[in-house]
Amino acid sequence: MPEQKAFVAAEIGLHARAAAVFVRAVTETGLPVTIRKQDGDPVDARSLLEVMTEDFGFGCEVILEVPSSALSDEHSVSVAANALTELSAVLEATEAR
């Protein structure tokens, strides 16, 4: 299961605009990405409501994952890993785009 750690750089955390930008980027990947804190339960990163109701505040370390069940071969694993790298860059941007 590909995963990527990232830090939330938006000053207000993943609320309102920053969450919307992130969720839009996740949706554009076409992958079932989840997001969670280190010891937390994963939530669907394609759901604005689920992302906003979690406490992903400024500086929070999160883990992005794509379930193995969504991957069929080495190529899809590579595609998922690249997508997670790009999503981590969205989270680590200092301002919501």
Residue, then its C-alpha position, 0 to 999 in steps of 0.5 A: m500500500p503506497e503511503q506518503k507523510a506530509f505536513v499541513a502548512a496552511e495556517i488554519g489547517l485543513h479547513a474551508r479553502a485549503a481543504a477544498v483545494f486538497v480534496r479537489a486535487v485528490t479527486e482529480t487523481g481518480l484514486p481512493v486516497t485516505i488521510r489520517k494522523q499517525d495514530g488515527d483512523p483513515v478518512d476518505a480524502r475525496s470527502l470535503l466533509e470528512v477532511m474538514t471534520e478531522d482536526f488536521g491543524f497547522g503543522c499536523e503530520v498526516i499520512l496519505e495512503v492508497p489501499s492495495s485493493a485499488l492497485s492491480d500491478e506495478h504500474s498502478v503502484s507507481v502511479a499511486a506513489n507519484a500521486l501521493t507525492e503530488l498531494s503531499a506537495v499540495l498540503e505542504a504549500t504555504e497557502a491554499r492555491 
